[in-house]
């Protein structure tokens, strides 16, 4: 397991917590790990402790990679109180939900995200 992130499964939700900003290839590795080793019907990507910057093309490619891997209906919550990360995640949301069976939504707090995932 990387020192940059931690994956755990708790109360029906797969939680990905970042301790350092991920790089593009690492996100693809994390997606592969989740698909192979964790339930992914409900996922919470916790970006509360980091700041990062992906290009528009990288956000598009990550979204497309995720759509190809997460083939069952699922919900994904992204948590980030950082406005810059939130803007990038809004762009990602648009790419991710196009022609997808995934529901994606960004939140400012973990508790809001968990409430949405469980409804």
Protein Blocks (a to p, Z undefined) as FASTA:
>chain_A
ZZkbccddeehiacdddfbdcdfklmmmmmmmmmmmpcckbccddfklbccdddfklmmm
mmmmmmmmmmcgcddddddfbfklmmmmmmmmmmmmgopabdcdddfbfklmmmmmmZZ
